[in-house]
Amino acid sequence: MANEKFINLQNCSSVKIEKIPILELGTFREALINACGKGLRIASLFGSPSESGETRLFAIMADGKNGSIKITSTIVQNSYPSITPECPQASIFEREIAEQWAVIPEGHPDFKPLRYHPSYREGRDAWNRKPDEIRPSDRSFHRVSGEEIHEVAVGPVHAGIIEPGHFRFQCHGEDVFNLEISLGYQHRGIEKALIGGPSQKTIHLMETLAGDTSIGHSMAYCQIVEALSGINPSPRTHSLRGIMLELERIANHTGDLGALANDVAFLPTASYCGRIRGDYLNMTAMICGNRFGRNMIRPGGVAHDIDDNIRETLIKRLGETFKDTQNAVELLWDSSSVLSRFEDCGKLQPEICRQLGIVGPAARACGFETDVRFDFPSGVYRFCQIPVANYYTGDVFARAYVRWLEIKSSVNFIGELLHSIPSGELTKEATAISPDSMAVSFIEGWRGEICHAALTRSDGSFKTYKIVDPSFHNWAGLENVMKDEEISNFPVCNKSFNLSYCGNDL
């Protein structure tokens, strides 16, 4: 891989757009395919309007082994040869580009809309539809034919308060031949709303684009602004952010383990973890006044501090709550009925995991030692290391067990930070944002890698802001593990990934 095909960037840094290579289309395609073949992963692939009015595609490649982010680009017009046949992890990105920029990836093996959003371009999209003609019901699904084949359609409207999403199963009896997932019913328009920022409302959009990951996404955004404006937050700020991010991870992992127990009718752990999750959320609220961590992370710093009384209370509550968590969770591993449902259920093969670009606990459950905190450390993680928690079986048990290992590591990490929070100012004033620049920010959210990328105009405002939630990578993993699985195992497989609808619908 020739160095001139990519420019190397460190996490949470910026570069002038003019320094990013613009490759000939065939060279761009070859560079991405070769990079993926050498173990790199597509963290983001998106379009932005070029100076000539065409679409410029930017590719952000994650090189975890070397801790480097590689960026390149190309100019496309109405179509280009699809990358997906040689690099499956490009599939959803190319479908999104077609939807947003009316550019057709010729030869794409599953060419259909991703979210049914109106195009950025005037007129029609890549499927020749006008904005007022776009309907989720227009989607075509894969069909399996034969005797005794039947379809099971679930959603998009679900019981309770779950967000809309459609699951189409092709089955023979109880056996699933194929699962296809259709999302994007809300047409949220978050990324479009970010263009022209940053403004006073930008941080609030970040905190609510995936509500259970408010800390993760607001941190990723703040690191973008800091990279573009040259701000270096204080050590105290980094420690407080690390505490908040790990509390978010612990609360959600605890809730997931309880929900997994509920899906196999193991009520002791289900009941305990529902309450314990609330205890962790209350610790977050003690720091910033909000159980989901909103109103805490701000560009240049944090909005709330921890005094000695709060610190001592947190240390005490964290220890007590972790003991309750340990008692509740270890009931799972001691129950043969639970293990019989978890083990060998919903297995994701390592090679499929690599091909699809799966991230987070789902990837670590397949034996991959990949974690932004280790591969691309930023903030407090540059100075304090968390062990990468992984397992090897790739099944529901592995995805559950990795969560438990991460809970233990995060509790120890928070305890160490609380005992040694450094001094320093809480917030550094933002300066002017660098014009005509690009910045990239990775954060290891509780679901996995969060990637934010921003392109600025000549006045420093956002020309393009691209967000990749870990769910964007991992929905394909859920589809894959249901092949040849019994349909009755779908709830526990689904919860073992626990992906975000709203984080996928931006």
N, C-alpha and C positions, 0 to 999 in steps of 0.2 A: 504494500500500500504506500504509494508515493506521498511524501509529506505535503506536497503542494496541493493535494486534492482536499485536504482538510486544514482548518486552523484549530490549534489546541487551546483549550480554555480550562481554567480551574473553576470549581464550583463557586458560585456567588461572585463572579467577576464579569467584566464587560469588555467589549471590543468595538471599534468603529466598523460600521457595516461595510465600508469600502474595502476593508481588509479580508472580508469573508470571500473565499473563492467562488466564482461563478463558472461552473463546469459546463461543458457541452453535454447535452442531454444523455447521450449514450455513455459518456464517461461518468456522469453522475450516477446513473443506474448501476453501472459496473462497480463503482466505488462502494456503494451501499451494500450490494450483494457480497462483495469480497470482504467487507468489514464484518458483516454478520457471520460469514463463514469462518472468520478468525476469532469469533467469540464476542464481538461487540454487539450491542443491542440498540435498536431504535428507541430512544427515549421520547422523541417527538419528531413529527414530519408534518409540516403545515405550509399553507400558502400565504402570500402577502402581495399586495399590488406593487408592481415594479414601476420604475420611472417611465417606461414606455407604454404603460397601460396593460401590459401582459401580467401573467402571474409568476412570481418568483417563489420557488419551493425551497424551503430551508429544512435541512436534516440535522438533528442533534443526536449524535451517537454516544452511548455511554460505554466507556472503556474502564470497567471496574478494576481490572488487574493492575492498571497503571494509574488509576485515580484521575483520569483525564477525560474531558468532554471534547469531542471532535465535532466541528460544524462545517458544513459545506452547503452549496446551493446550486440551483439551475433555473433557467427561464423556460417556461412552457407556454404554449398557446392553447389550442382547443383540445389537444390530446397528447399522450406520450405512451410508450410501451410500459405496461404494468410491471412493477417490481415484485408483486406478490407471488407469481409462480415459482420464483427462485428464493424468495424470502417471505414466508407466510406472515411474519409479524408486521409486515407493511400493510396487510389487508385492510384493517379498519381505518388506518390513516388515509389510504388512497380513496376509500369510500367517502370519508369525510371531506377530503379535498374536492372530490367530484360534486358533492352536495353544496359545498360552500363557494366554490370558484368555477363551477361548470366546466371542469377539465376532466376529460375521460381517460382513465387508465386502460388502454386497449389490451385485451387479453386477460383482464381480471377474472378469476374463476368464480367469483360470487358478487357480481356487480349489481348492487341494489342500494337504495338510500340507507343511510345509517340512522338519521334522526328525523327526517322530514322537515328540515328547517329551510326557510327561504334563503336563496343564494345571496352572497355578497354582491354578485354581479347583477346588473339591471337585466330585466327580461326573463329568460328561461334558465333552468338549471341543466345539469348534464343529462337529465332524462326528458328534456324538452317540455318541462312543466312550468307554468307560471306560478307565482307564489300563492294565488288564491285557488289553485288547482291541487295543491299538495294536501294529501289526506293519508293518515296512517293506514287506513283500510286498503290503500292501493298496493300495499306490499305483497309481493309474491313469495310463497314459501316453498321450500323443497318438498317434494312429494315422493312417498315410497308406495309402490303398487304391489299387489299380490293378495292371495286369499288370506282372510282374517287380519289384514292390516287395518289399523284404525288410528285416528288422530285424537289427541287430547289437547284441548286449548285452555290455557289458564290465563286469566287477565285479559286486557290491561287493568280492569277494575278489580281490586282485591278486597277481602274483608278487612275491617278495621281501618287503620290510618296509613297503611303501606302505600308507597308511591306507585304510579301506574307503570306496568311493564307486562309484556305479553310473552308467554312461553308456549311454543307449539311442539308437541311431542308426536313422533311417528312411532307407533308401537305394534308389536305382535304379541298379543296377550299382555303380560306384565313387563315384557322386555322392551326397552327403548332402543330403536334403531337410530334415531336422530332427534336431537333437540335443537331448536332454533329460537333465539331470543331476540325480541324486537323491543327497542326502547325509544325514548325521545318524544314522549307524548305531551310534554309540558311547554316546549318551545320557549325556554327561559331567556335566551339571548344575553347571557352574562358576558361572554367575550366581546360582543358588539358594544355592550354598555361601557366596557373598559376603555374603548378607543377614545382618544382625546384626553384621558387622564394623565397623571393621577389628580384626583379631586377629593373633596371631603367625603364623598360617598364611596370611594374606591375601596377603602379598608372594610367597610360594612358589606360590600358585595363579596369580598374575599372571605369574610367570617361566616357568610351564610350560603356560599355556593355549594358546600357539602357540610351541613350543620354539625354532624358528628366528628368533623375534622376541622373545626374552626381554628384551632391552634396551628395545625399543620399547614393549612393553606395561607393563613395570615402571616406565618413565619416565612413561607416561600416568597410571598409578595414583598414583605419588608426587606428581605435580602436582595430582591431585584432593585428596589429603590436605593438601597444602600450601595449596591454595586455601581449603579448609574451615577450616583452623586458623591461617591468617594467617602462615605461615612463608615467609620469603624466603631461599632458599639462597644461599651465598656465591658470588662470581665464580669461585673455584677449583672449587667443586662443579659449576657450570654448564659450565665448560671440560672437566672430566673426563667428565661425562655426554655432551657433544658428541662427544668422541673415541670413546667407547664406541659411541654410536649410529652414527657414520659407519664405524667398523670393521665393525659388523654389516652395514651396507649393502654395503660393498665385498666382504666375504666371500661374501655370498649372490649378489650380481650376478656375481662371478667364477665361482662354481659354476654359475649359470644359463647363462652364456655357454659354459662347457665342456659342459654338458648339451645345449644347442642344437646345438653342433658334433657331439656324439655322435649326435643324432637324425638328422643328415644324413650320418652316416658319415665325418666329417672328424676323424680320430683325433689329429692333432698337437695341435690346440687342446684337444680333449676330454681328452687325457692330461695336458697341462701344467696346465690350469685345475683339474683335480681335486687336483693336488698344491699348486698355488698357493693355492687356497682354504684348505687346511690351514695354510699359512704365516700368513695373516691371522687365522685362528682362534687360532693359537698366540700372536699378539700380544695378543689379548684375554685369553688365559689368563695371559700374563705380568703383566697388570695386576691381575687379580682371582682367578686360580687356576682359572678355569672357561672352557672354550673357547666356550661360548655366552653368557658374560657374566652368569651367575647369581652371586648373593652380592655384587653391586656396588651397584646402585641401591637406595637406601633413603629413606623419607620424611624430608625435611629435609636430605638430603645423599647421600654415598657411603660405602661401607664400606672402600674401599682407596684409597691415594694413589699417586702416581708420584714416586719420588725421582730425583735427577740421573742415577744409573746406568741406571735403567729408561728414563728419558727419552732419553738418548743412544743406548741400544740400540734403542729403538723408531724413532728418526729414521733410524738406519742401516738397520735391517731394512725399514722402510717404503719407503725409496728403492730398495733392492735388489729387493724383491718387486715393486714397481710396474714396474721395468724388465722383469722376467720376464713380468708380466701384459701389458705393452704388446707384447712380442715374440709372445706366444701369441695375443692377441686380434686383432692386426692381420693375422695370417695369414688370418682369416676374411674381412676386407674385400678381401684381395688374391686370393681364390680365386673364380674365376668359377663353379665348381660349387656352392659354398656360396651365393653371391648368387642363382643361378638358383633355388634352393630357398627362400630367404628372401624375395625380392622378390615382391610381388603375391600372397603367400600369407597367408591368414587376415586379410583386410583388414577393419578396423572403421571404418565411416564416421563422420565427426565428428558428424553429427546424431544417429546412434544412440548414440554415446558420450555425448553430452549427455543424451539422453532417459533412458538407463539409469543415469546418475549414476556412470560409471566414474571411478576415482581412480588416482593413482600413475603409474608409468611407462607403463601402458597408455593413460591419458588424455593424457599428454605426448607419446606417440608418434602421437597424432591431431592434434597441433598446439596443444593447450591448455596455456597457461602457468599451471598450477595446482600449487602445492606448499605444504604447511603451513609449511615453514620460511620461505617468502617471504610467504604470505598471512596467516598467523596466527603470527608468530614468538614463541617463548618461550625461556627459558633463554639460552644463549649465542647463539642465532640472532637475538636482539634487537640484538646488537652486532657480529656477524660474519656477513656475508651470503654464501650460496652461490648461484651462478647457477642459474636454472631451466633444466634440460636438456630440450629438446623436439625433435621431428622432426614430419613432416607426413603421411607416407604411410599410417600406421595399420596396417601389415602386420607380419609377423614380423621383417623387417629393422629396421623402425623401433623395435619393442620391444626388440630386441637392441642397436641402436645407442644408444638412450637410456640403457641400462644402462652402456654403455662411457663415454659422456659423464659420467654420474654418478660412475663410479669415478674418473675423472680429477679431477673437482671435489672429491670427498671426500678424495682423497689430498692435494691441495693444502691443503684446509681443516684436516686433521689436522696436517699439517706446520707450518702457521702457529700452531695452538694449542700444539703441543709446544714451539715456540720461545719462547712467551710466556705460559706458564701463570701466572695471577695468584696472589697469596697469598690466604690466607683459611682459615677453619676448614672442616673436612670435613663436619661434621654439626651441624645445629641441632636441639635437642630439640623434639619435637612437643608442641604445646599442645592444649587441649581443642578438639574438633571442633565447629563451629557447628551447633546444632540446627535442625531444620525448614528446611533449606537445600538448594540444588541447586548442584552444581559441574560444569563441563564442561572436558575436557582433550583437545586435539588434539595428535598427534605425527605427523610424516611418517616412518612406518616404511619399510623398504626395499621393501615391496609397495605402499605408498601410505598414505593417511590412516587413522590409528587414532583412534577417538573413544570416550572413556570419559565416562560421565555417572553421577553419584551423587545420590540423594535421601536425606536424613537424617531420623531420627525426632527426637522431642523430647529424647531422651537422647544424641543425637549419633551413634548407630549407623546403619548403612546400612539404609534401608527398601527401596530398590531400587538395584541397580547394573547399568548397561547398558553392554555392550561391543560395539562394531562394528569388527571386523577388516576391513581392506581387501578381503579375499577375499569378504566378504558382498556387497559391491557388484559385484565383478568376475566372479563365476561366470557371470552373465547375458551378459557380454561374450564369454566363450569359447563359449557356446551360439550366439550370434549369428554369430560369424566362421566357424563351420563350415557355415552354410547355403550350398549350392551349391559347397561345397569337396569335393575328393576325400578319401575316408576315410583314405587312406594319409598324408595331411598332418596327421591329428589329433595324432600325437605331438609334432611340432614346433610346432603351434599351441598345444597344451596347455602345453608347456614355455615358450613365449614369454610366457604369463601366469604360470605356476608358482604356482598358488593353493594356499591351505592348507585341508586337510580339517578338521583339529582346530580351527583358528581360526574355522571356520564352524559348529562343533558345540559350542556353549557352553551 
